[in-house]
Amino acid sequence: MQRRKLLQMGLGLLGAGFLPVADARADDDIIGAILEGKQPIAPQVPVIAAPPALRARPTQAALVDPRWVHLHNVHTGEKLEAVYWERGAYVPDAVNALDKVLRDYRNDEVHPMNPGLYDILDQVAKKTGTKGPFQVISGYRSPATNKMLSERSGEVAKHSLHMEGEAMDIFLEDVDLKYVRAAALDLGRGGVGYYPTSNFVHVDVGPVRKWVGA
């Protein structure tokens, strides 16, 4: 398969259909059940600076290197690793496949996601040094789903950016949540919500802001 193509796809995309999901609990309840109250531990990686003469200088090639994203939808079990940006542009087939993985799993409604979210994840992955996929708690939410969740919990905004395909709730299994949050904040892009009890970080491509939830 060409490098432009998707590298790995979960059974939900390769099989005869998407995996069925019957559980419609609020996202914050599901993540607690998934992790059983356990918090991932951030790896301790020593950083050794090279002598000034040996430090690599940015090259033109580095500015156009392919960008990757690796996702795992915790509700459907689907996994996808793809080159979503290459040669100065987003890769259409990869972006379309990512839209499907990030659909509203409660009703299988697919909506275009803002590809700027993948740029955020790409940078967070580099900053944290993660070796695993981003665990996705919530990607796109249909208006009906968002309304249901908003009525159940005050943590869900009535006009959430999830309904516009402009937000994701994520965590990493090999990086402590506080480091995921710190990496996202360090980018200075969009909103960053920290939910230590529910164990996820919200990232979006809206105005720059930050908050702490349950």
N, C-alpha and C positions, 0 to 999 in steps of 0.2 A: 504494500500500500504506500502511496507517495507520502512524503512528509507533510504535505498539506492536509492529508486525510486524517481521520481520527485514529488514535493509536490503540485505545482500548474502549470497549463499550460493554455495559452490563447486560445481563440476560434480558432486562426489560426492553432493550433496544434491538438486541440480536434475535430474540425469540419471536414467537408468534404474536406477542402482545406485551403490554406493560403488566408488571406484577400487580395483583389486586391488593388493595389496602382497605381494611375494614375499620381500623381504628380512627376515629375522628376527634380524639381528645385534643385539647389546646396544646400548642407546641411546647409550652413550658412544662407541661405534665409529662409529655413523651420523652423529652430529653433526660428528665430525672430518672425515668424508668430504664432508659438505655444505659446510662452510666452507673445506675444503682448507687448514686451518691458518691461515686469516686471521681476525683479530679486528676486529669493527666499531669504528668510531671515534665517540666521543661528541661530539655537536655542542656547540660553544662558544657559548652564548647569553648575552649580557650582560644583567644585571638592573639596572634603574634604578628606584629607589624614588620614588614620587610624593610630593609635599609632603603633610604630615599632613592638610591641609584637603581634599585631592583624593582621598585614599584611600577606596575604596568600603567601606561597612560591610556586613556580612552581612545578608541579607534572608531573610524566611521562605521566599520562592520558591527561594533558593539551597539551602535545606535539603532541598527535595523535587525538585530537578532530576533529570531522567532520568539513569541511569547506563548507560554504553556499555561494550562489550567487543568487541575485534577480534582474532580468532584465525586462525592458519594451522597446520594439522596438517602437519608436514614429511614424514610418512610417506605420507599419502594425497593430499596436495595440496589438500585441502578448505579453503576459507576461509569465515569467517562473521563478519559485523559486525552487532551487534544491540543494541537497547535491552533490557537484561535486567531493569531495575528502573525502575518508574515509578509515580508517585502513591502512594508509600509501600509498595509491594509488588513482589515479583519477578513478572516476566511469564512465565506458564506456557509459552506456545508458544516463547518465546526460550530458556528454560531447557531445555526438552525437545530443541530443536535443538542446543544446545550439548552436551548429553549425548551426542548422536550423533557430533558432531565429535571429542569427547574419548574415544570408545570405545576398547577394546583392539583395535587394528588387526590384530593377529595372528589373532584369531578372530571379529572383529566383535561381540564381546559388549558390550552397552550397559549402563551402570550409572549411577544418579543421582549427579551430582557435587554436592558441597556448594557452594551458591551464594556462600558467604562467600569462596570463592576468587576469584570475579569481582570482589568488592569490593576484594580485595587488588590485583588487576590494574588495576582502575580507578584506584586511588590511585597505584600505581607509574607508570602511564601519565602521570598528571598531574604527578608529581614529576620524571619524566625528560624530559617534553616530547616524547616519541616521536610520530612521524607515521605509523608503520607498525604492522602487526599483531604480536601476540605470537607468536613461533615456538614451537610446542608440540612438545617432544621426547617427553613422556610425560604422559598424563592418567590415565585409569582403567587399571588392570592387573588382569586376572583372576588368581585364585590360581595357576592353572597357569602363566601367563606370569611372574608374580613369582617362582615357585619356580625356573623355568628360568633367569631372569636372576640370581637369588641364587646359584645353583650355579655360574654362569659368572664372577661378579664379587663380591668382598667389599664393593663399594660399594653393593650393593642389600640393603636390610634384609629379613629373612625375614618380618617382620610390617609391611610398608610401608603407610603411609597411602594409597598409590596404590590399594590393594585396597579401600579404603573410599570411594573417590571423594573423598578429602580432600587431595589433593596434585597438584601439577603441576610439570613441569620445563620451563623456558622460557628464551628469550633474545630480544633485540631486534636487528634488523639495523642500526639507526641510533643505537644507544646502547651504549657500551662496557660489557662485562659487570660491571665493578666498580661502575659507577654504578647498574646494575639491582639489584645486591646491596645497595648503600648505601640505595637508596630503599626496598627491602623491609624492611631492618633498622630504618629510621627509623619504620616503622609500628608496631613493637612488637607485632606480631600473628603468632602461629603460629611455625612453624619456617622457618629460612632456611639452605639449604645452598649453598655456593659451590664450583663445580667449574670452575676456570679452564682446566684442560687439555682437558676434554670440552666446555667452553664452554657451560655452562648454569647457571641458578640454580634451585634447588628451593624452592618455597614450599608451605606447607600450613597448615591451620587447627587443628593440634594445639597442644600447649603451646609457650610462647615459648622458643626455643632457637636456637642457631646452630652451624654447623660448617663445616669446609673439607674437600673431597674432591679427587679427582684430576680 
